[in-house]
């Protein structure tokens, strides 16, 4: 039996690895989204802020959002692999 063959104990280990990767990706995405919400909330709550500081915070939020794009793609690719492997 190969490591990716199904066993009576559960799904193939390859699927387990993919599910673990999916969980890590979901955790990372959740953290990025939390950070973006926090930055945007701080900007809304602070009232008048120095324009340079506001621009820097907005840029930071945009950079974090940009980091989610490849993670979203990776998450979808892993989901497809899980479905095709199951």
Backbone as XML, in Angstrom:
<?xml version="1.0"?>
<chain id="A" units="angstrom">
  <residue number="1" name="UNK">
    <atom name="N" x="0.854" y="-1.176" z="0.000"/>
    <atom name="CA" x="0.000" y="0.000" z="0.000"/>
    <atom name="C" x="0.898" y="1.236" z="0.000"/>
  </residue>
  <residue number="2" name="UNK">
    <atom name="N" x="0.595" y="2.211" z="-0.840"/>
    <atom name="CA" x="1.378" y="3.451" z="-0.880"/>
    <atom name="C" x="0.881" y="4.396" z="0.184"/>
  </residue>
  <residue number="3" name="UNK">
    <atom name="N" x="1.682" y="5.408" z="0.545"/>
    <atom name="CA" x="1.266" y="6.346" z="1.590"/>
    <atom name="C" x="-0.014" y="7.090" z="1.274"/>
  </residue>
  <residue number="4" name="UNK">
    <atom name="N" x="-0.382" y="7.200" z="0.015"/>
    <atom name="CA" x="-1.593" y="7.954" z="-0.315"/>
    <atom name="C" x="-2.815" y="7.069" z="-0.463"/>
  </residue>
  <residue number="5" name="UNK">
    <atom name="N" x="-2.669" y="5.742" z="-0.296"/>
    <atom name="CA" x="-3.818" y="4.850" z="-0.370"/>
    <atom name="C" x="-4.698" y="5.033" z="0.858"/>
  </residue>
  <residue number="6" name="UNK">
    <atom name="N" x="-5.998" y="4.855" z="0.659"/>
    <atom name="CA" x="-6.928" y="4.961" z="1.779"/>
    <atom name="C" x="-6.704" y="3.801" z="2.732"/>
  </residue>
  <residue number="7" name="UNK">
    <atom name="N" x="-6.857" y="4.071" z="4.007"/>
    <atom name="CA" x="-6.728" y="3.041" z="5.023"/>
    <atom name="C" x="-8.007" y="3.017" z="5.833"/>
  </residue>
  <residue number="8" name="UNK">
    <atom name="N" x="-8.243" y="1.941" z="6.571"/>
    <atom name="CA" x="-9.451" y="1.889" z="7.397"/>
    <atom name="C" x="-9.486" y="2.998" z="8.448"/>
  </residue>
  <residue number="9" name="UNK">
    <atom name="N" x="-8.315" y="3.535" z="8.801"/>
    <atom name="CA" x="-8.258" y="4.575" z="9.828"/>
    <atom name="C" x="-8.760" y="5.919" z="9.336"/>
  </residue>
  <residue number="10" name="UNK">
    <atom name="N" x="-8.842" y="6.141" z="8.040"/>
    <atom name="CA" x="-9.297" y="7.439" z="7.556"/>
    <atom name="C" x="-8.847" y="7.704" z="6.145"/>
  </residue>
  <residue number="11" name="UNK">
    <atom name="N" x="-8.883" y="8.965" z="5.750"/>
    <atom name="CA" x="-8.524" y="9.339" z="4.379"/>
    <atom name="C" x="-7.035" y="9.156" z="4.141"/>
  </residue>
  <residue number="12" name="UNK">
    <atom name="N" x="-6.637" y="9.178" z="2.882"/>
    <atom name="CA" x="-5.210" y="9.051" z="2.576"/>
    <atom name="C" x="-4.405" y="10.158" z="3.242"/>
  </residue>
  <residue number="13" name="UNK">
    <atom name="N" x="-3.161" y="9.854" z="3.576"/>
    <atom name="CA" x="-2.326" y="10.852" z="4.247"/>
    <atom name="C" x="-2.128" y="12.076" z="3.368"/>
  </residue>
  <residue number="14" name="UNK">
    <atom name="N" x="-2.123" y="11.914" z="2.042"/>
    <atom name="CA" x="-2.002" y="13.051" z="1.145"/>
    <atom name="C" x="-3.138" y="14.040" z="1.346"/>
  </residue>
  <residue number="15" name="UNK">
    <atom name="N" x="-4.341" y="13.519" z="1.544"/>
    <atom name="CA" x="-5.493" y="14.373" z="1.793"/>
    <atom name="C" x="-5.332" y="15.060" z="3.146"/>
  </residue>
  <residue number="16" name="UNK">
    <atom name="N" x="-4.822" y="14.323" z="4.130"/>
    <atom name="CA" x="-4.586" y="14.928" z="5.449"/>
    <atom name="C" x="-3.604" y="16.091" z="5.343"/>
  </residue>
  <residue number="17" name="UNK">
    <atom name="N" x="-2.544" y="15.889" z="4.566"/>
    <atom name="CA" x="-1.555" y="16.951" z="4.371"/>
    <atom name="C" x="-2.192" y="18.160" z="3.690"/>
  </residue>
  <residue number="18" name="UNK">
    <atom name="N" x="-3.029" y="17.904" z="2.693"/>
    <atom name="CA" x="-3.709" y="19.001" z="1.996"/>
    <atom name="C" x="-4.663" y="19.733" z="2.937"/>
  </residue>
  <residue number="19" name="UNK">
    <atom name="N" x="-5.372" y="18.984" z="3.749"/>
    <atom name="CA" x="-6.295" y="19.620" z="4.710"/>
    <atom name="C" x="-5.523" y="20.453" z="5.738"/>
  </residue>
  <residue number="20" name="UNK">
    <atom name="N" x="-4.374" y="19.958" z="6.160"/>
    <atom name="CA" x="-3.538" y="20.722" z="7.098"/>
    <atom name="C" x="-3.044" y="22.001" z="6.435"/>
  </residue>
  <residue number="21" name="UNK">
    <atom name="N" x="-2.639" y="21.895" z="5.169"/>
    <atom name="CA" x="-2.198" y="23.085" z="4.443"/>
    <atom name="C" x="-3.344" y="24.077" z="4.287"/>
  </residue>
  <residue number="22" name="UNK">
    <atom name="N" x="-4.526" y="23.565" z="3.967"/>
    <atom name="CA" x="-5.698" y="24.430" z="3.832"/>
    <atom name="C" x="-5.992" y="25.152" z="5.144"/>
  </residue>
  <residue number="23" name="UNK">
    <atom name="N" x="-5.858" y="24.444" z="6.237"/>
    <atom name="CA" x="-6.079" y="25.053" z="7.545"/>
    <atom name="C" x="-5.057" y="26.157" z="7.825"/>
  </residue>
  <residue number="24" name="UNK">
    <atom name="N" x="-3.795" y="25.911" z="7.475"/>
    <atom name="CA" x="-2.758" y="26.940" z="7.671"/>
    <atom name="C" x="-3.045" y="28.170" z="6.809"/>
  </residue>
  <residue number="25" name="UNK">
    <atom name="N" x="-3.461" y="27.940" z="5.580"/>
    <atom name="CA" x="-3.783" y="29.053" z="4.681"/>
    <atom name="C" x="-4.962" y="29.838" z="5.235"/>
  </residue>
  <residue number="26" name="UNK">
    <atom name="N" x="-6.004" y="29.131" z="5.682"/>
    <atom name="CA" x="-7.171" y="29.810" z="6.248"/>
    <atom name="C" x="-6.786" y="30.637" z="7.473"/>
  </residue>
  <residue number="27" name="UNK">
    <atom name="N" x="-5.908" y="30.088" z="8.313"/>
    <atom name="CA" x="-5.453" y="30.825" z="9.501"/>
    <atom name="C" x="-4.689" y="32.090" z="9.096"/>
  </residue>
  <residue number="28" name="UNK">
    <atom name="N" x="-3.828" y="31.950" z="8.109"/>
    <atom name="CA" x="-3.050" y="33.103" z="7.653"/>
    <atom name="C" x="-3.955" y="34.169" z="7.038"/>
  </residue>
  <residue number="29" name="UNK">
    <atom name="N" x="-4.917" y="33.733" z="6.238"/>
    <atom name="CA" x="-5.864" y="34.688" z="5.653"/>
    <atom name="C" x="-6.682" y="35.394" z="6.738"/>
  </residue>
  <residue number="30" name="UNK">
    <atom name="N" x="-7.124" y="34.640" z="7.718"/>
    <atom name="CA" x="-7.888" y="35.239" z="8.815"/>
    <atom name="C" x="-7.062" y="36.294" z="9.539"/>
  </residue>
  <residue number="31" name="UNK">
    <atom name="N" x="-5.786" y="36.006" z="9.765"/>
    <atom name="CA" x="-4.915" y="36.972" z="10.442"/>
    <atom name="C" x="-4.698" y="38.213" z="9.588"/>
  </residue>
  <residue number="32" name="UNK">
    <atom name="N" x="-4.488" y="38.048" z="8.304"/>
    <atom name="CA" x="-4.321" y="39.208" z="7.423"/>
    <atom name="C" x="-5.578" y="40.067" z="7.407"/>
  </residue>
  <residue number="33" name="UNK">
    <atom name="N" x="-6.736" y="39.415" z="7.304"/>
    <atom name="CA" x="-8.000" y="40.164" z="7.303"/>
    <atom name="C" x="-8.206" y="40.899" z="8.632"/>
  </residue>
  <residue number="34" name="UNK">
    <atom name="N" x="-7.818" y="40.255" z="9.734"/>
    <atom name="CA" x="-7.939" y="40.894" z="11.046"/>
    <atom name="C" x="-7.063" y="42.141" z="11.117"/>
  </residue>
  <residue number="35" name="UNK">
    <atom name="N" x="-5.836" y="42.029" z="10.600"/>
    <atom name="CA" x="-4.923" y="43.163" z="10.627"/>
    <atom name="C" x="-5.460" y="44.320" z="9.782"/>
  </residue>
  <residue number="36" name="UNK">
    <atom name="N" x="-6.011" y="44.008" z="8.632"/>
    <atom name="CA" x="-6.575" y="45.051" z="7.768"/>
    <atom name="C" x="-7.742" y="45.739" z="8.476"/>
  </residue>
  <residue number="37" name="UNK">
    <atom name="N" x="-8.632" y="44.947" z="9.080"/>
    <atom name="CA" x="-9.765" y="45.536" z="9.812"/>
    <atom name="C" x="-9.278" y="46.436" z="10.935"/>
  </residue>
  <residue number="38" name="UNK">
    <atom name="N" x="-8.231" y="45.993" z="11.636"/>
    <atom name="CA" x="-7.692" y="46.769" z="12.748"/>
    <atom name="C" x="-7.128" y="48.108" z="12.268"/>
  </residue>
  <residue number="39" name="UNK">
    <atom name="N" x="-6.374" y="48.073" z="11.199"/>
    <atom name="CA" x="-5.794" y="49.309" z="10.655"/>
    <atom name="C" x="-6.904" y="50.261" z="10.231"/>
  </residue>
  <residue number="40" name="UNK">
    <atom name="N" x="-7.868" y="49.743" z="9.507"/>
    <atom name="CA" x="-8.970" y="50.596" z="9.026"/>
    <atom name="C" x="-9.810" y="51.137" z="10.173"/>
  </residue>
  <residue number="41" name="UNK">
    <atom name="N" x="-10.001" y="50.313" z="11.192"/>
    <atom name="CA" x="-10.750" y="50.758" z="12.361"/>
    <atom name="C" x="-10.002" y="51.872" z="13.092"/>
  </residue>
  <residue number="42" name="UNK">
    <atom name="N" x="-8.706" y="51.716" z="13.223"/>
    <atom name="CA" x="-7.899" y="52.746" z="13.884"/>
    <atom name="C" x="-7.971" y="54.050" z="13.115"/>
  </residue>
  <residue number="43" name="UNK">
    <atom name="N" x="-7.928" y="53.965" z="11.798"/>
    <atom name="CA" x="-8.021" y="55.181" z="10.991"/>
    <atom name="C" x="-9.369" y="55.866" z="11.187"/>
  </residue>
  <residue number="44" name="UNK">
    <atom name="N" x="-10.411" y="55.075" z="11.271"/>
    <atom name="CA" x="-11.748" y="55.644" z="11.448"/>
    <atom name="C" x="-11.917" y="56.241" z="12.844"/>
  </residue>
  <residue number="45" name="UNK">
    <atom name="N" x="-11.299" y="55.619" z="13.845"/>
    <atom name="CA" x="-11.474" y="56.051" z="15.230"/>
    <atom name="C" x="-10.589" y="57.240" z="15.619"/>
  </residue>
  <residue number="46" name="UNK">
    <atom name="N" x="-9.489" y="57.430" z="14.919"/>
    <atom name="CA" x="-8.525" y="58.441" z="15.335"/>
    <atom name="C" x="-8.937" y="59.867" z="14.993"/>
  </residue>
  <residue number="47" name="UNK">
    <atom name="N" x="-9.867" y="60.027" z="14.096"/>
    <atom name="CA" x="-10.250" y="61.379" z="13.700"/>
    <atom name="C" x="-9.153" y="62.013" z="12.873"/>
  </residue>
  <residue number="48" name="UNK">
    <atom name="N" x="-8.949" y="63.313" z="13.039"/>
    <atom name="CA" x="-7.922" y="63.988" z="12.246"/>
    <atom name="C" x="-6.536" y="63.414" z="12.542"/>
  </residue>
  <residue number="49" name="UNK">
    <atom name="N" x="-5.869" y="62.986" z="11.495"/>
    <atom name="CA" x="-4.532" y="62.397" z="11.612"/>
    <atom name="C" x="-3.651" y="63.070" z="10.575"/>
  </residue>
  <residue number="50" name="UNK">
    <atom name="N" x="-2.377" y="63.151" z="10.892"/>
    <atom name="CA" x="-1.414" y="63.671" z="9.937"/>
    <atom name="C" x="-1.587" y="62.940" z="8.612"/>
  </residue>
  <residue number="51" name="UNK">
    <atom name="N" x="-1.593" y="63.683" z="7.522"/>
    <atom name="CA" x="-1.833" y="63.101" z="6.197"/>
    <atom name="C" x="-0.809" y="62.022" z="5.844"/>
  </residue>
  <residue number="52" name="UNK">
    <atom name="N" x="0.435" y="62.236" z="6.206"/>
    <atom name="CA" x="1.477" y="61.249" z="5.905"/>
    <atom name="C" x="1.253" y="59.961" z="6.691"/>
  </residue>
  <residue number="53" name="UNK">
    <atom name="N" x="0.864" y="60.096" z="7.974"/>
    <atom name="CA" x="0.588" y="58.915" z="8.785"/>
    <atom name="C" x="-0.617" y="58.156" z="8.247"/>
  </residue>
  <residue number="54" name="UNK">
    <atom name="N" x="-1.642" y="58.894" z="7.854"/>
    <atom name="CA" x="-2.851" y="58.276" z="7.297"/>
    <atom name="C" x="-2.508" y="57.536" z="6.001"/>
  </residue>
  <residue number="55" name="UNK">
    <atom name="N" x="-1.734" y="58.166" z="5.140"/>
    <atom name="CA" x="-1.347" y="57.539" z="3.876"/>
    <atom name="C" x="-0.523" y="56.283" z="4.124"/>
  </residue>
  <residue number="56" name="UNK">
    <atom name="N" x="0.373" y="56.328" z="5.101"/>
    <atom name="CA" x="1.196" y="55.161" z="5.423"/>
    <atom name="C" x="0.326" y="54.015" z="5.924"/>
  </residue>
  <residue number="57" name="UNK">
    <atom name="N" x="-0.633" y="54.320" z="6.782"/>
    <atom name="CA" x="-1.523" y="53.284" z="7.305"/>
    <atom name="C" x="-2.387" y="52.701" z="6.193"/>
  </residue>
  <residue number="58" name="UNK">
    <atom name="N" x="-2.870" y="53.548" z="5.312"/>
    <atom name="CA" x="-3.682" y="53.072" z="4.192"/>
    <atom name="C" x="-2.846" y="52.191" z="3.263"/>
  </residue>
  <residue number="59" name="UNK">
    <atom name="N" x="-1.617" y="52.583" z="3.029"/>
    <atom name="CA" x="-0.720" y="51.771" z="2.199"/>
    <atom name="C" x="-0.456" y="50.418" z="2.834"/>
  </residue>
  <residue number="60" name="UNK">
    <atom name="N" x="-0.255" y="50.423" z="4.141"/>
    <atom name="CA" x="-0.026" y="49.169" z="4.848"/>
    <atom name="C" x="-1.238" y="48.246" z="4.707"/>
  </residue>
  <residue number="61" name="UNK">
    <atom name="N" x="-2.428" y="48.790" z="4.851"/>
    <atom name="CA" x="-3.646" y="47.989" z="4.697"/>
    <atom name="C" x="-3.753" y="47.439" z="3.275"/>
  </residue>
  <residue number="62" name="UNK">
    <atom name="N" x="-3.444" y="48.265" z="2.287"/>
    <atom name="CA" x="-3.496" y="47.813" z="0.892"/>
    <atom name="C" x="-2.472" y="46.718" z="0.621"/>
  </residue>
  <residue number="63" name="UNK">
    <atom name="N" x="-1.300" y="46.830" z="1.222"/>
    <atom name="CA" x="-0.272" y="45.799" z="1.051"/>
    <atom name="C" x="-0.731" y="44.478" z="1.662"/>
  </residue>
  <residue number="64" name="UNK">
    <atom name="N" x="-1.377" y="44.549" z="2.812"/>
    <atom name="CA" x="-1.886" y="43.336" z="3.444"/>
    <atom name="C" x="-2.980" y="42.697" z="2.588"/>
  </residue>
  <residue number="65" name="UNK">
    <atom name="N" x="-3.843" y="43.515" z="2.030"/>
    <atom name="CA" x="-4.886" y="42.993" z="1.144"/>
    <atom name="C" x="-4.249" y="42.324" z="-0.069"/>
  </residue>
  <residue number="66" name="UNK">
    <atom name="N" x="-3.208" y="42.930" z="-0.609"/>
    <atom name="CA" x="-2.520" y="42.348" z="-1.765"/>
    <atom name="C" x="-1.915" y="40.988" z="-1.422"/>
  </residue>
  <residue number="67" name="UNK">
    <atom name="N" x="-1.488" y="40.798" z="-0.187"/>
    <atom name="CA" x="-0.935" y="39.511" z="0.224"/>
    <atom name="C" x="-1.992" y="38.408" z="0.237"/>
  </residue>
  <residue number="68" name="UNK">
    <atom name="N" x="-3.250" y="38.790" z="0.359"/>
    <atom name="CA" x="-4.302" y="37.782" z="0.403"/>
    <atom name="C" x="-4.568" y="37.159" z="-0.968"/>
  </residue>
  <residue number="69" name="UNK">
    <atom name="N" x="-4.265" y="37.873" z="-2.032"/>
    <atom name="CA" x="-4.579" y="37.381" z="-3.378"/>
    <atom name="C" x="-3.901" y="36.046" z="-3.684"/>
  </residue>
  <residue number="70" name="UNK">
    <atom name="N" x="-2.574" y="35.931" z="-3.539"/>
    <atom name="CA" x="-1.970" y="34.618" z="-3.820"/>
    <atom name="C" x="-2.415" y="33.538" z="-2.828"/>
  </residue>
  <residue number="71" name="UNK">
    <atom name="N" x="-2.710" y="33.937" z="-1.596"/>
    <atom name="CA" x="-3.190" y="32.952" z="-0.627"/>
    <atom name="C" x="-4.574" y="32.432" z="-1.016"/>
  </residue>
  <residue number="72" name="UNK">
    <atom name="N" x="-5.431" y="33.326" z="-1.499"/>
    <atom name="CA" x="-6.759" y="32.904" z="-1.963"/>
    <atom name="C" x="-6.622" y="31.928" z="-3.129"/>
  </residue>
  <residue number="73" name="UNK">
    <atom name="N" x="-5.709" y="32.221" z="-4.046"/>
    <atom name="CA" x="-5.473" y="31.321" z="-5.189"/>
    <atom name="C" x="-4.953" y="29.972" z="-4.706"/>
  </residue>
  <residue number="74" name="UNK">
    <atom name="N" x="-4.020" y="30.005" z="-3.767"/>
    <atom name="CA" x="-3.466" y="28.765" z="-3.242"/>
    <atom name="C" x="-4.543" y="27.967" z="-2.524"/>
  </residue>
  <residue number="75" name="UNK">
    <atom name="N" x="-5.381" y="28.656" z="-1.755"/>
    <atom name="CA" x="-6.468" y="27.970" z="-1.047"/>
    <atom name="C" x="-7.379" y="27.251" z="-2.032"/>
  </residue>
  <residue number="76" name="UNK">
    <atom name="N" x="-7.738" y="27.929" z="-3.112"/>
    <atom name="CA" x="-8.612" y="27.310" z="-4.111"/>
    <atom name="C" x="-7.923" y="26.110" z="-4.764"/>
  </residue>
  <residue number="77" name="UNK">
    <atom name="N" x="-6.636" y="26.222" z="-5.063"/>
    <atom name="CA" x="-5.906" y="25.114" z="-5.669"/>
    <atom name="C" x="-5.868" y="23.906" z="-4.716"/>
  </residue>
  <residue number="78" name="UNK">
    <atom name="N" x="-5.671" y="24.159" z="-3.444"/>
    <atom name="CA" x="-5.635" y="23.068" z="-2.467"/>
    <atom name="C" x="-7.019" y="22.437" z="-2.355"/>
  </residue>
  <residue number="79" name="UNK">
    <atom name="N" x="-8.075" y="23.236" z="-2.348"/>
    <atom name="CA" x="-9.436" y="22.694" z="-2.303"/>
    <atom name="C" x="-9.714" y="21.781" z="-3.491"/>
  </residue>
  <residue number="80" name="UNK">
    <atom name="N" x="-9.282" y="22.216" z="-4.664"/>
    <atom name="CA" x="-9.477" y="21.396" z="-5.861"/>
    <atom name="C" x="-8.725" y="20.077" z="-5.720"/>
  </residue>
  <residue number="81" name="UNK">
    <atom name="N" x="-7.504" y="20.120" z="-5.203"/>
    <atom name="CA" x="-6.730" y="18.894" z="-5.004"/>
    <atom name="C" x="-7.405" y="17.959" z="-4.016"/>
  </residue>
  <residue number="82" name="UNK">
    <atom name="N" x="-7.971" y="18.525" z="-2.960"/>
    <atom name="CA" x="-8.661" y="17.702" z="-1.966"/>
    <atom name="C" x="-9.846" y="16.989" z="-2.610"/>
  </residue>
  <residue number="83" name="UNK">
    <atom name="N" x="-10.624" y="17.712" z="-3.385"/>
    <atom name="CA" x="-11.792" y="17.124" z="-4.041"/>
    <atom name="C" x="-11.363" y="16.038" z="-5.030"/>
  </residue>
  <residue number="84" name="UNK">
    <atom name="N" x="-10.319" y="16.329" z="-5.792"/>
    <atom name="CA" x="-9.885" y="15.357" z="-6.805"/>
    <atom name="C" x="-9.202" y="14.143" z="-6.186"/>
  </residue>
  <residue number="85" name="UNK">
    <atom name="N" x="-8.666" y="14.295" z="-4.976"/>
    <atom name="CA" x="-7.975" y="13.204" z="-4.304"/>
    <atom name="C" x="-8.940" y="12.346" z="-3.503"/>
  </residue>
  <residue number="86" name="UNK">
    <atom name="N" x="-10.031" y="12.958" z="-3.059"/>
    <atom name="CA" x="-11.003" y="12.227" z="-2.201"/>
    <atom name="C" x="-11.767" y="11.210" z="-2.982"/>
  </residue>
</chain>
